[in-house]
Amino acid sequence: MSRLNTIAKSLALGALVSACSFGVFAESSPITPQQKKNAEALIQKALKSDLGYSIVESLTTEVGPRLGGSEAEKRARDWGVEVGTRLGFDKVSVEEFTMPFWDRGHLHISLTSPYAQPLYGTALGGAAPSEKEINADIVYFRDIHALTAVENGALEGKIAFVDGDAMVKSQTGAGYGQANQRRRIGWQHAQRGGAKALVVRSVGSDSHRFPHSGMMSSDGENWADIPVVAISNPDADHLRRLHNLGKPLSLSLHSESKWKGEVSSGNVILDLVGSEKPEEIVLIGGHLDSWDLGTGAVDDGAGIAITTAAAALIASLPERPKRTIRVVMFGAEEVGLLGAFAYAKQHEKNLNNHVLATESDFGAQTIWQLVSNVNSEATVLVDEIAKILSPLGIVRGGADIAGGGPDIIPLAAKGVPTIRLNQNGRDYFDLHHTPDDTLDKINPDELAQNIAAYAASIYLLADSEIDLKAK
């Protein structure tokens, strides 16, 4: 039996159980019978539709990798405008902003002692180039904590290697924040120690020779003055074994990554204008850019497809919801949430009319949990939405969890209410920021389940009379 048939049968069974257990929604329910009927119809339509898959297939195939600030990201914005227009959104626009552009360039990295062996690595975002080939001995650090304790100048003429452990696979991605410290701040301590370069174990849960890219953090004002390279987990394991044998280790490294000045990026805005309260905005979206090693299917072509397709399905209803639904295809997320901060700044005077925000940016596996951060009256509404989503295998989670997704952080910080439809992320850190982030990793039926959940929940929130903001 296909997964689609399984989901559809589960939905039908869930609806039957709901009817037997609860009857029609109580008169006090914040969801009317017609709204419930519309939401369930959206679920059924989404489960049978291939719209979302066709969107992510088009983006990854016709545009390809989309590094923030690059010519490819510009082509992606043009693509987003064309898709929004073709799908019948009421308003389609691009809001531009400027940003510094970092380019990866060519990288060579090889083990030279105790013997010659090519390694699989990638420059990290914000890293500096090497003026010439670097040949130096390795100083091994078991983890980021060991590197932070290094004395100033102690690494002069050396290459620092920060090991660690591969992330444990988990549904929630637990462990990413801690593991990510070696990628984000490791360069500051290696540079303080006088190292010629820094090499780190990739931040990921896979065992393939696919290095994970990602952005480093500045020190508040400056970026790295040294090359910084992530190597694949198997290569990091290899260096650890050699170190444990007491072998002297050395590397040859040459990197061309560098900053290339200010360029233009932008956010693509697709609006379904509300029928009664057009000034009130329910914002959903994903990020349009990707790292340049793969085609950005899972991170975050899937999120673009999920939210765009969900809104397009809502647009097919006989009439628009009361509130405006806005899909934002955020630009330059991977290099520092630049599109998110630009959006918050450009709409600063109108954020009080943003009544809800959420983003899909955790892959393409099924949604398993609904969490929220809205007022107590609106929490009752989200509780009722969770009942409608339950046949999709989605459970109600916390009712006081801030967030909504990475690009929603600047909006949530300004008081915009949020929900989050949490996806199963067991495969996410196998793929994210690697050459393995490609379309074949997306299961169309799982993608359809995501779209069904977004279409139903966003429709019900946009068509509600309830104030969602915290009081």
C-alpha positions in Angstrom: 0.0 0.0 0.0 1.4 3.4 -0.9 2.0 6.0 1.8 -0.6 8.2 0.2 -3.2 5.5 0.6 -2.2 4.9 4.2 -2.5 8.6 5.0 -5.8 8.8 3.2 -7.2 5.8 5.1 -5.9 7.2 8.4 -7.7 10.4 7.7 -11.0 8.7 7.0 -10.7 6.6 10.1 -9.7 9.6 12.2 -12.7 11.6 10.9 -15.0 8.7 11.8 -13.5 8.4 15.3 -13.8 12.1 15.7 -17.5 12.1 14.7 -18.3 9.2 17.0 -16.3 10.6 20.0 -17.1 14.3 19.8 -20.0 14.6 17.4 -20.2 17.9 15.6 -17.9 20.6 17.1 -19.6 22.1 20.1 -21.4 25.4 19.7 -18.7 27.1 21.7 -16.0 25.9 19.2 -14.0 28.7 17.6 -14.3 26.8 14.3 -17.6 26.8 12.5 -18.9 23.6 10.8 -18.3 25.2 7.4 -14.7 26.1 8.3 -14.1 22.6 9.5 -15.6 21.2 6.3 -13.4 23.5 4.2 -10.3 22.5 6.2 -11.0 18.8 5.8 -11.6 19.3 2.0 -8.2 21.1 1.8 -6.5 18.1 3.5 -8.0 15.6 1.1 -7.1 17.8 -1.9 -3.6 18.3 -0.7 -3.0 14.5 -0.2 -4.0 13.9 -3.8 -2.1 16.8 -5.3 1.4 16.8 -6.8 1.6 20.6 -6.9 4.1 20.8 -4.1 6.5 18.3 -5.6 6.2 20.0 -9.0 7.3 23.3 -7.3 10.4 21.9 -5.6 11.2 19.9 -8.7 11.0 23.0 -10.8 13.1 25.1 -8.4 15.9 22.6 -8.0 16.0 21.6 -11.7 15.5 24.9 -13.5 17.4 27.1 -11.0 19.7 24.7 -9.1 22.0 25.8 -6.2 21.1 29.3 -5.0 23.9 30.8 -2.8 22.7 34.0 -1.1 23.7 37.1 -3.2 24.7 35.1 -6.3 23.4 35.4 -9.8 21.6 32.0 -9.2 19.7 33.5 -6.3 18.6 36.3 -8.6 17.3 33.7 -11.0 15.4 32.1 -8.1 13.6 35.4 -7.4 12.6 35.6 -11.0 11.4 32.0 -10.8 9.4 32.8 -7.6 7.7 35.8 -9.3 6.7 33.6 -12.2 5.4 30.8 -10.0 3.3 33.2 -7.9 1.9 34.8 -11.0 1.0 31.5 -12.6 -0.6 30.2 -9.4 -2.9 33.2 -9.3 -1.8 35.1 -6.2 -3.4 38.5 -5.9 -0.2 40.4 -5.4 3.4 39.3 -6.4 6.4 41.5 -5.6 10.1 41.5 -4.7 11.5 43.5 -1.8 15.2 44.0 -2.4 18.0 44.6 0.1 21.8 44.8 -0.1 24.2 42.3 1.5 27.9 41.3 1.5 28.6 38.5 -0.9 30.9 35.6 0.1 32.1 33.2 -2.6 33.4 29.7 -2.0 35.9 29.5 -4.8 38.2 26.4 -5.3 39.5 24.3 -2.4 42.2 21.7 -2.2 42.9 19.8 1.0 45.1 16.7 1.5 46.8 14.8 4.2 50.5 14.8 3.6 51.8 13.0 6.7 52.1 10.2 7.7 51.2 9.6 4.0 49.4 11.4 1.1 45.6 11.1 1.0 43.0 13.5 -0.5 40.4 14.7 2.0 36.8 15.8 1.3 36.3 19.2 2.6 34.5 22.5 2.0 35.2 26.1 3.0 32.9 27.5 5.7 30.9 30.7 5.0 32.9 33.8 5.9 36.3 32.1 5.7 39.3 33.9 4.2 41.5 32.6 1.3 45.0 31.3 1.7 47.4 33.5 -0.3 49.3 30.4 -1.3 49.4 26.7 -0.5 49.6 26.1 3.2 51.7 23.1 4.3 51.8 22.7 8.0 51.6 20.3 10.9 48.2 19.6 12.6 47.5 20.4 16.2 44.7 18.1 17.3 41.8 19.2 19.6 39.3 16.7 20.8 36.5 19.2 20.9 35.7 22.9 20.8 36.2 23.2 24.5 39.8 22.2 24.2 40.4 24.8 21.5 38.9 27.6 23.5 41.5 27.0 26.2 44.4 27.5 23.8 46.9 30.2 24.7 47.5 33.2 22.5 50.2 32.4 19.9 50.4 28.8 20.9 49.4 27.6 17.3 51.9 29.7 15.4 52.7 28.1 12.0 50.3 25.2 12.6 46.9 24.1 11.3 44.3 23.5 14.1 42.0 20.5 13.8 38.9 20.5 16.0 37.3 17.0 16.2 34.1 16.2 18.0 31.5 13.6 17.4 29.0 13.1 14.6 25.5 14.2 15.6 23.1 11.6 16.8 20.1 11.2 14.6 17.0 12.5 16.2 13.4 13.6 15.4 14.0 17.1 16.7 17.6 17.7 15.6 18.8 17.8 19.2 22.5 18.4 19.5 22.9 20.7 16.5 23.3 23.8 18.6 26.2 22.4 20.7 27.9 20.7 17.8 27.6 23.9 15.7 29.9 25.8 18.1 33.0 24.4 16.4 31.8 25.8 13.1 30.6 29.1 14.4 33.3 30.3 16.8 36.2 27.9 16.3 38.0 30.3 14.0 38.2 33.0 16.7 40.3 30.8 19.0 42.4 29.2 16.2 43.2 32.7 14.9 43.9 34.0 18.4 46.3 31.1 18.8 48.1 32.1 15.6 47.1 29.1 13.4 47.5 29.3 9.7 44.1 27.6 9.1 41.4 25.8 11.0 39.9 22.4 10.0 36.8 21.1 11.8 34.7 18.0 11.7 31.5 18.6 9.7 28.3 19.3 11.7 26.1 16.5 10.6 24.8 13.0 11.4 25.8 11.1 8.2 28.7 8.7 7.6 29.3 9.7 4.0 32.3 11.6 2.6 30.1 14.6 2.1 31.3 17.7 3.9 28.7 20.0 5.5 29.0 23.7 4.7 27.5 26.5 6.8 28.1 30.0 8.0 30.5 31.0 10.7 29.8 33.8 13.2 31.6 37.1 13.1 33.2 38.3 16.3 30.9 41.2 16.3 32.8 43.3 13.8 35.2 41.1 11.8 35.2 37.8 10.0 38.0 35.2 9.9 41.4 36.2 8.5 42.4 32.5 8.0 41.0 29.7 5.8 38.4 27.6 7.7 37.4 24.2 6.3 34.9 21.5 7.3 35.8 17.9 6.5 33.5 14.9 6.2 32.8 12.7 9.2 34.7 9.7 7.8 37.7 11.9 7.1 37.5 13.3 10.6 37.3 9.8 12.0 40.5 8.9 10.0 42.4 11.8 11.4 41.4 10.9 15.0 42.6 7.3 14.5 45.9 8.5 13.2 46.2 10.9 16.1 45.4 8.1 18.6 48.2 6.0 17.0 50.6 8.8 17.8 51.3 9.5 14.2 52.6 13.0 13.3 49.9 14.7 11.1 50.3 17.4 8.5 48.1 18.9 5.8 48.3 20.7 2.5 45.5 23.2 2.0 44.7 25.9 -0.5 41.4 27.9 -0.5 40.1 30.7 -2.7 37.0 31.6 -0.6 36.6 35.3 0.0 34.2 38.3 0.3 33.4 40.1 -2.9 31.7 43.3 -1.9 28.0 44.4 -1.7 25.4 42.9 -3.9 21.6 42.8 -4.1 19.3 40.1 -2.8 15.6 40.1 -2.0 12.5 38.5 -0.6 9.7 37.4 -2.9 6.2 38.2 -1.6 3.1 36.4 -2.7 -0.2 37.6 -1.2 -3.7 36.2 -1.1 -5.7 39.3 -0.1 -8.1 38.8 2.8 -11.9 39.2 2.1 -12.8 41.0 5.3 -9.6 42.0 7.1 -7.0 42.4 4.3 -4.8 44.5 6.5 -4.2 41.6 8.9 -1.5 39.3 7.7 -0.9 35.6 8.4 2.7 35.1 7.2 4.1 31.7 6.1 7.2 30.9 4.0 10.6 29.3 3.6 13.9 30.5 2.3 14.7 30.7 -1.3 18.5 30.5 -1.1 20.5 27.4 -0.5 24.1 26.4 0.0 25.9 25.7 -3.3 27.1 22.1 -2.8 23.7 20.5 -3.7 20.5 21.8 -5.2 18.8 22.8 -1.9 15.9 20.5 -2.2 15.5 19.6 1.5 17.0 22.9 2.7 14.8 24.7 1.8 13.2 24.0 -1.6 10.8 21.8 0.3 9.7 24.7 2.6 9.1 26.9 -0.4 7.0 24.2 -2.0 5.0 23.3 1.1 4.0 26.9 1.9 3.4 28.0 -1.7 1.3 25.0 -2.5 -0.7 25.3 0.7 -1.6 28.9 -0.1 -2.4 28.0 -3.7 -4.8 25.3 -2.5 -6.5 27.8 -0.1 -6.8 30.2 -3.1 -8.9 27.5 -4.9 -11.7 27.8 -2.2 -14.9 29.6 -3.4 -13.9 32.7 -1.4 -10.7 34.1 0.2 -10.2 33.7 4.0 -10.9 36.9 6.0 -7.3 37.7 6.6 -4.5 38.1 4.1 -2.2 35.1 3.7 1.3 36.1 2.7 3.9 33.7 1.5 7.5 35.0 1.8 10.3 33.4 -0.1 13.1 34.7 2.1 16.4 35.6 0.6 19.9 35.0 2.0 18.8 32.9 5.0 21.8 30.6 5.0 24.3 33.5 5.3 22.8 35.1 8.4 19.0 35.4 8.2 19.6 38.5 6.1 16.2 38.4 4.3 14.4 37.9 7.6 16.0 40.9 9.2 15.4 43.0 6.1 11.7 42.0 6.0 11.3 42.9 9.7 13.0 46.3 9.1 11.1 47.1 5.9 7.7 46.2 7.6 8.6 47.6 11.0 5.7 50.1 11.0 3.2 47.4 10.1 4.2 44.5 12.3 1.2 45.1 14.6 -0.9 43.9 11.6 1.1 40.7 11.3 -1.2 38.5 13.4 0.7 35.2 12.9 3.9 33.9 11.4 5.5 30.5 10.7 8.0 28.9 8.4 8.8 25.5 7.0 12.6 25.0 7.2 13.4 21.5 8.5 13.3 19.2 5.5 10.5 17.3 3.9 9.6 14.4 6.2 6.2 14.2 7.8 4.9 16.7 10.4 4.3 15.1 13.8 3.6 18.0 16.2 1.9 21.4 16.3 3.2 24.0 18.8 2.2 27.6 19.3 2.8 30.9 21.1 -0.5 32.8 21.0 -2.8 34.2 23.6 -5.1 32.0 25.7 -8.2 32.5 23.6 -6.2 31.7 20.4 -4.7 28.7 22.1 -8.2 27.2 22.2 -8.4 27.7 18.4 -5.0 26.0 17.9 -6.2 23.1 20.1 -9.2 22.7 17.8 -7.0 22.9 14.7 -4.9 20.1 16.2 -7.9 17.9 16.4 -8.5 18.4 12.7 -4.9 17.6 11.9 -4.7 14.5 14.2 -5.7 12.0 11.5 -2.5 13.1 9.7 -0.5 11.7 12.6 0.1 15.2 14.2 -0.1 15.7 17.9 -0.6 18.9 19.9 2.6 20.1 21.6 3.4 23.1 23.8 1.1 26.1 23.9 3.8 28.6 25.0 6.7 27.8 22.7 8.1 30.8 20.9 9.7 30.4 17.5 8.0 29.7 14.2 11.2 29.0 12.3 14.6 30.7 11.7 13.3 33.4 9.4 10.5 34.2 11.9 13.0 35.0 14.7 13.0 38.8 14.0 9.2 38.9 13.8 8.7 36.8 17.0 11.2 39.1 18.8 8.9 42.0 17.9 5.8 40.2 19.4 4.3 38.5 16.3 2.5 35.4 17.4 3.8 32.1 16.1 2.9 28.5 15.5 5.3 25.7 14.3 4.4 22.5 12.5 7.3 20.4 13.6 8.7 17.9 11.0 10.5 14.6 11.6 14.1 15.6 11.2 15.9 12.2 11.5 17.4 12.6 8.0 17.8 16.4 8.1 21.4 16.6 9.4 22.5 13.7 7.0 21.6 16.0 4.1 21.7 19.7 5.1 24.5 21.9 3.7 25.9 18.9 1.7 26.2 17.8 -1.9 23.6 15.1 -1.0 20.8 17.7 -0.6 19.0 16.8 -3.8 15.5 16.2 -5.1 15.6 12.4 -4.8 15.7 12.7 -1.0 12.1 14.0 -1.0 9.2 11.6 -0.7 6.2 13.1 -2.6 3.7 11.5 -0.2 5.4 12.9 2.9 5.6 16.3 1.2 1.9 16.1 0.5 1.2 15.5 4.2 3.1 18.7 5.1 1.0 20.7 2.5 -2.2 19.2 3.9 -1.3 20.3 7.4 -0.3 23.8 6.4 -3.3 24.3 4.1 -5.8 23.3 6.8 -4.2 25.1 9.7 -3.3 28.4 7.9 -6.8 28.5 6.3 -8.5 28.2 9.8 -6.2 30.8 11.3 -6.6 33.2 8.5 -10.4 32.8 8.4 -10.8 33.2 12.2 -12.2 36.3 14.0 -10.0 35.6 17.1 -7.2 37.9 18.0 -4.0 35.8 18.1 -1.7 38.2 19.9 -0.6 37.7 23.4 -2.5 39.9 25.9 
